[in-house]
Each structure stands twice: as structure tokens, then as C-alpha cells.
């Protein structure tokens, strides 16, 4: 069946092969764009999900997927800057003493103790390459590990989680007691329940989806439309070529039978219209003397103006 289909498709010569290649390419490009869009949407959502934990403690109404701990976590989010780059600083402190069950942010094994901190790989590299008095001196303690990818929106994210004592944060303005780490991404919470400027809200996600949809559909429709027009033009030519051949062979009635469905499908075809008039006039000439009834029928179809019988 496939072999037969290829033979029929390619039987029209070079033009048919070009149309087939264009259609296959259009389908291939469409599938590729669709897969790219699906991967892109998934990547955007995954990246957005990694902003969720930054909103810990923003609002009591914030949705928490993790189990609420009986030992709240002292939490303070601040923004720091170095050499024009934004650094996300989170100061944390466990409560409940040595047996504390205070929750830990994603990407680290356990909460850092006082005098310890975790840094993202990009920030850890920046700390190593920058003089201590310019950057590392800002953060009390020493590095005990790097933050895992699960907590970082991108490989270049600059984030630091600093361990403090509960007493220190209790008297620090802006610090809050959080019963759990927030897990609701910016796209799923209200503006007052998420850390401002982090991630994409629902409206931004909708905008991204709209742009992606247009980016996929516009070139794909152009590609398919071009291939379809080429195919339609070739089919129109086939009707016209077949009719012209029959007229040349003197088979005007059969030519007219070919032209009629052609004009129904391609009513704007000037060549088919001209061939129709040619076939009708030839038929009028043939039956003018031998069959006046047929002559009148073809004359009416041709729109010929007949003078009064003399």
C-alpha cells in the first residue's frame, strides 16, 4: 500500500516530488515545533516551581505541601547586591533545641548552624574568586556545602542560606516564624502571598503560552499553506491540460465533462473558463446543421447571442 501510494504521488513528475517534500517538511517542522513548545512549557513550569521556597513566611495563607513542623523555623529573606548582580540571602534559625524538627529548605541536607552557610554553586565560585573583604565578609561563618539544583531557578542563581541563632533572628526586623517551607509556585499564589519579583505569575505564564502558540502556528500555517497552494495549482493545471488535449483530439464533449468539475473546484481559473468557451463553440459548430436542439443547448451554455432565424 505504501509503495502504491508513493507511485501515485510521484507519478506527476518533478512537481509532485517537490510537493511531497514540502508537505513532509511541513509536518516534520510542525512536530519539531510542537515538541519544542512542550519541552519549553515544561521547562518554564519547572523553573517557576523552584521559586516557591523563597516565599516561605510571606503570608499565613501561603499553601504548604510539606508537613507542618511543631518547631517553626526562623526565616528572613533579604536581597544583596555585588557588582551589579542580585544575591538572594536567607537567614534561618531552628527552634526547639537539640531535637528540633524545624523544616529545611530544598537543596540542602540540613539547616546550617550558627556560623555556617550554604551557597549556590555560582555564588560559591564567586566567593572563592573575590577578595574576602569585598564579599565573603558580609556573611558570618564559613561555607559547609552547596545548594542543590532542586532549589535553584537557574545554574547562575546567586543564593546563600545562612545559619543564625533563634535569639539573633527573634530581634531582627522582618524575621518571621515559618511552620513549613512554601511549595506553591508564583503562578499558583496571589501577589500578597509570594515574594515580589520572583518567578512568573499566572498572567505571565498565560502570556508565554500565547507567544509560544503563535510562534508555532504562524510559520507552520505559512509552510503548509504554501505547499497546499502549490498542490492546488498543479491540480488545476491537470484539469486544464486534460481538457486541452481532448479539445485537440476533437473530443469536445468529453473535454467539457472534464472542465465542469474543474471549474466547480477552481471557479477563478481563467484557463479553464477559456477552454470551456472553446469546447462549447466547437460543439456549436458541430451541431449547428445536424442537430439544432444540441446547438441551442451549447449556445445557451456559452452565452452566445443568436440572431432571429432568416
Secondary structure as a PSIPRED ss2 file (coil, helix, strand):
# PSIPRED VFORMAT (PSIPRED V4.0)

   1 X C   1.000  0.000  0.000
   2 X H   0.000  1.000  0.000
   3 X H   0.000  1.000  0.000
   4 X H   0.000  1.000  0.000
   5 X H   0.000  1.000  0.000
   6 X H   0.000  1.000  0.000
   7 X H   0.000  1.000  0.000
   8 X H   0.000  1.000  0.000
   9 X H   0.000  1.000  0.000
  10 X H   0.000  1.000  0.000
  11 X C   1.000  0.000  0.000
  12 X C   1.000  0.000  0.000
  13 X C   1.000  0.000  0.000
  14 X H   0.000  1.000  0.000
  15 X H   0.000  1.000  0.000
  16 X H   0.000  1.000  0.000
  17 X H   0.000  1.000  0.000
  18 X H   0.000  1.000  0.000
  19 X H   0.000  1.000  0.000
  20 X H   0.000  1.000  0.000
  21 X H   0.000  1.000  0.000
  22 X H   0.000  1.000  0.000
  23 X H   0.000  1.000  0.000
  24 X H   0.000  1.000  0.000
  25 X H   0.000  1.000  0.000
  26 X H   0.000  1.000  0.000
  27 X H   0.000  1.000  0.000
  28 X H   0.000  1.000  0.000
  29 X H   0.000  1.000  0.000
  30 X H   0.000  1.000  0.000
  31 X H   0.000  1.000  0.000
  32 X H   0.000  1.000  0.000
  33 X H   0.000  1.000  0.000
  34 X H   0.000  1.000  0.000
  35 X H   0.000  1.000  0.000
  36 X H   0.000  1.000  0.000
  37 X H   0.000  1.000  0.000
  38 X H   0.000  1.000  0.000
  39 X H   0.000  1.000  0.000
  40 X H   0.000  1.000  0.000
  41 X H   0.000  1.000  0.000
  42 X H   0.000  1.000  0.000
  43 X H   0.000  1.000  0.000
  44 X H   0.000  1.000  0.000
  45 X H   0.000  1.000  0.000
  46 X H   0.000  1.000  0.000
  47 X H   0.000  1.000  0.000
  48 X H   0.000  1.000  0.000
  49 X H   0.000  1.000  0.000
  50 X C   1.000  0.000  0.000
  51 X C   1.000  0.000  0.000
  52 X H   0.000  1.000  0.000
  53 X H   0.000  1.000  0.000
  54 X H   0.000  1.000  0.000
  55 X H   0.000  1.000  0.000
  56 X C   1.000  0.000  0.000
  57 X C   1.000  0.000  0.000
  58 X C   1.000  0.000  0.000
  59 X C   1.000  0.000  0.000
  60 X C   1.000  0.000  0.000
  61 X C   1.000  0.000  0.000
  62 X C   1.000  0.000  0.000
  63 X C   1.000  0.000  0.000
  64 X C   1.000  0.000  0.000
  65 X C   1.000  0.000  0.000
  66 X C   1.000  0.000  0.000
  67 X C   1.000  0.000  0.000
  68 X C   1.000  0.000  0.000
  69 X C   1.000  0.000  0.000
  70 X C   1.000  0.000  0.000
  71 X C   1.000  0.000  0.000
  72 X C   1.000  0.000  0.000
  73 X E   0.000  0.000  1.000
  74 X E   0.000  0.000  1.000
  75 X E   0.000  0.000  1.000
  76 X E   0.000  0.000  1.000
  77 X E   0.000  0.000  1.000
  78 X E   0.000  0.000  1.000
  79 X E   0.000  0.000  1.000
  80 X E   0.000  0.000  1.000
  81 X E   0.000  0.000  1.000
  82 X E   0.000  0.000  1.000
  83 X C   1.000  0.000  0.000
  84 X C   1.000  0.000  0.000
  85 X E   0.000  0.000  1.000
  86 X E   0.000  0.000  1.000
  87 X E   0.000  0.000  1.000
  88 X E   0.000  0.000  1.000
  89 X E   0.000  0.000  1.000
  90 X E   0.000  0.000  1.000
  91 X E   0.000  0.000  1.000
  92 X E   0.000  0.000  1.000
  93 X E   0.000  0.000  1.000
  94 X C   1.000  0.000  0.000
  95 X C   1.000  0.000  0.000
  96 X C   1.000  0.000  0.000
  97 X H   0.000  1.000  0.000
  98 X H   0.000  1.000  0.000
  99 X H   0.000  1.000  0.000
 100 X C   1.000  0.000  0.000
 101 X C   1.000  0.000  0.000
 102 X C   1.000  0.000  0.000
 103 X C   1.000  0.000  0.000
 104 X C   1.000  0.000  0.000
 105 X C   1.000  0.000  0.000
 106 X C   1.000  0.000  0.000
 107 X C   1.000  0.000  0.000
 108 X C   1.000  0.000  0.000
 109 X C   1.000  0.000  0.000
 110 X C   1.000  0.000  0.000
 111 X C   1.000  0.000  0.000
 112 X C   1.000  0.000  0.000
 113 X C   1.000  0.000  0.000
 114 X C   1.000  0.000  0.000
 115 X C   1.000  0.000  0.000
 116 X E   0.000  0.000  1.000
 117 X E   0.000  0.000  1.000
 118 X E   0.000  0.000  1.000
 119 X E   0.000  0.000  1.000
 120 X E   0.000  0.000  1.000
 121 X H   0.000  1.000  0.000
 122 X H   0.000  1.000  0.000
 123 X H   0.000  1.000  0.000
 124 X H   0.000  1.000  0.000
 125 X H   0.000  1.000  0.000
 126 X H   0.000  1.000  0.000
 127 X H   0.000  1.000  0.000
 128 X H   0.000  1.000  0.000
 129 X H   0.000  1.000  0.000
 130 X C   1.000  0.000  0.000
 131 X C   1.000  0.000  0.000
 132 X H   0.000  1.000  0.000
 133 X H   0.000  1.000  0.000
 134 X H   0.000  1.000  0.000
 135 X C   1.000  0.000  0.000
 136 X H   0.000  1.000  0.000
 137 X H   0.000  1.000  0.000
 138 X H   0.000  1.000  0.000
 139 X C   1.000  0.000  0.000
 140 X C   1.000  0.000  0.000
 141 X C   1.000  0.000  0.000
 142 X E   0.000  0.000  1.000
 143 X E   0.000  0.000  1.000
 144 X E   0.000  0.000  1.000
 145 X E   0.000  0.000  1.000
 146 X E   0.000  0.000  1.000
 147 X E   0.000  0.000  1.000
 148 X C   1.000  0.000  0.000
 149 X H   0.000  1.000  0.000
 150 X H   0.000  1.000  0.000
 151 X H   0.000  1.000  0.000
 152 X C   1.000  0.000  0.000
 153 X C   1.000  0.000  0.000
 154 X C   1.000  0.000  0.000
 155 X C   1.000  0.000  0.000
 156 X C   1.000  0.000  0.000
 157 X C   1.000  0.000  0.000
 158 X C   1.000  0.000  0.000
 159 X E   0.000  0.000  1.000
 160 X E   0.000  0.000  1.000
 161 X E   0.000  0.000  1.000
 162 X E   0.000  0.000  1.000
 163 X E   0.000  0.000  1.000
 164 X C   1.000  0.000  0.000
 165 X C   1.000  0.000  0.000
 166 X H   0.000  1.000  0.000
 167 X H   0.000  1.000  0.000
 168 X H   0.000  1.000  0.000
 169 X H   0.000  1.000  0.000
 170 X H   0.000  1.000  0.000
 171 X C   1.000  0.000  0.000
 172 X C   1.000  0.000  0.000
 173 X C   1.000  0.000  0.000
 174 X C   1.000  0.000  0.000
 175 X C   1.000  0.000  0.000
 176 X E   0.000  0.000  1.000
 177 X E   0.000  0.000  1.000
 178 X E   0.000  0.000  1.000
 179 X C   1.000  0.000  0.000
 180 X C   1.000  0.000  0.000
 181 X C   1.000  0.000  0.000
 182 X C   1.000  0.000  0.000
 183 X C   1.000  0.000  0.000
 184 X C   1.000  0.000  0.000
 185 X C   1.000  0.000  0.000
 186 X H   0.000  1.000  0.000
 187 X H   0.000  1.000  0.000
 188 X H   0.000  1.000  0.000
 189 X C   1.000  0.000  0.000
 190 X C   1.000  0.000  0.000
 191 X H   0.000  1.000  0.000
 192 X H   0.000  1.000  0.000
 193 X H   0.000  1.000  0.000
 194 X C   1.000  0.000  0.000
 195 X C   1.000  0.000  0.000
 196 X C   1.000  0.000  0.000
 197 X C   1.000  0.000  0.000
 198 X C   1.000  0.000  0.000
 199 X C   1.000  0.000  0.000
 200 X C   1.000  0.000  0.000
 201 X C   1.000  0.000  0.000
 202 X H   0.000  1.000  0.000
 203 X H   0.000  1.000  0.000
 204 X H   0.000  1.000  0.000
 205 X H   0.000  1.000  0.000
 206 X H   0.000  1.000  0.000
 207 X H   0.000  1.000  0.000
 208 X H   0.000  1.000  0.000
 209 X H   0.000  1.000  0.000
 210 X H   0.000  1.000  0.000
 211 X H   0.000  1.000  0.000
 212 X H   0.000  1.000  0.000
 213 X H   0.000  1.000  0.000
 214 X H   0.000  1.000  0.000
 215 X H   0.000  1.000  0.000
 216 X H   0.000  1.000  0.000
 217 X H   0.000  1.000  0.000
 218 X H   0.000  1.000  0.000
 219 X H   0.000  1.000  0.000
 220 X H   0.000  1.000  0.000
 221 X H   0.000  1.000  0.000
 222 X H   0.000  1.000  0.000
 223 X H   0.000  1.000  0.000
 224 X H   0.000  1.000  0.000
 225 X H   0.000  1.000  0.000
 226 X H   0.000  1.000  0.000
 227 X H   0.000  1.000  0.000
 228 X H   0.000  1.000  0.000
 229 X H   0.000  1.000  0.000
 230 X H   0.000  1.000  0.000
 231 X H   0.000  1.000  0.000
 232 X H   0.000  1.000  0.000
 233 X H   0.000  1.000  0.000
 234 X H   0.000  1.000  0.000
 235 X H   0.000  1.000  0.000
 236 X H   0.000  1.000  0.000
 237 X H   0.000  1.000  0.000
 238 X H   0.000  1.000  0.000
 239 X H   0.000  1.000  0.000
 240 X H   0.000  1.000  0.000
 241 X H   0.000  1.000  0.000
 242 X H   0.000  1.000  0.000
 243 X H   0.000  1.000  0.000
 244 X H   0.000  1.000  0.000
 245 X H   0.000  1.000  0.000
 246 X H   0.000  1.000  0.000
 247 X H   0.000  1.000  0.000
 248 X H   0.000  1.000  0.000
 249 X C   1.000  0.000  0.000
 250 X C   1.000  0.000  0.000
 251 X C   1.000  0.000  0.000
 252 X H   0.000  1.000  0.000
 253 X H   0.000  1.000  0.000
 254 X H   0.000  1.000  0.000
 255 X H   0.000  1.000  0.000
 256 X H   0.000  1.000  0.000
 257 X H   0.000  1.000  0.000
 258 X H   0.000  1.000  0.000
 259 X H   0.000  1.000  0.000
 260 X H   0.000  1.000  0.000
 261 X H   0.000  1.000  0.000
 262 X H   0.000  1.000  0.000
 263 X H   0.000  1.000  0.000
 264 X H   0.000  1.000  0.000
 265 X H   0.000  1.000  0.000
 266 X C   1.000  0.000  0.000
 267 X C   1.000  0.000  0.000
 268 X C   1.000  0.000  0.000
 269 X C   1.000  0.000  0.000
 270 X H   0.000  1.000  0.000
 271 X H   0.000  1.000  0.000
 272 X H   0.000  1.000  0.000
 273 X H   0.000  1.000  0.000
 274 X H   0.000  1.000  0.000
 275 X H   0.000  1.000  0.000
 276 X H   0.000  1.000  0.000
 277 X H   0.000  1.000  0.000
 278 X H   0.000  1.000  0.000
 279 X H   0.000  1.000  0.000
 280 X H   0.000  1.000  0.000
 281 X H   0.000  1.000  0.000
 282 X H   0.000  1.000  0.000
 283 X H   0.000  1.000  0.000
 284 X H   0.000  1.000  0.000
 285 X H   0.000  1.000  0.000
 286 X H   0.000  1.000  0.000
 287 X H   0.000  1.000  0.000
 288 X C   1.000  0.000  0.000
 289 X C   1.000  0.000  0.000
 290 X C   1.000  0.000  0.000
 291 X C   1.000  0.000  0.000
 292 X H   0.000  1.000  0.000
 293 X H   0.000  1.000  0.000
 294 X H   0.000  1.000  0.000
 295 X H   0.000  1.000  0.000
 296 X H   0.000  1.000  0.000
 297 X H   0.000  1.000  0.000
 298 X H   0.000  1.000  0.000
 299 X H   0.000  1.000  0.000
 300 X H   0.000  1.000  0.000
 301 X H   0.000  1.000  0.000
 302 X H   0.000  1.000  0.000
 303 X C   1.000  0.000  0.000
 304 X C   1.000  0.000  0.000
 305 X C   1.000  0.000  0.000
 306 X C   1.000  0.000  0.000
 307 X C   1.000  0.000  0.000
 308 X C   1.000  0.000  0.000
 309 X C   1.000  0.000  0.000
 310 X C   1.000  0.000  0.000
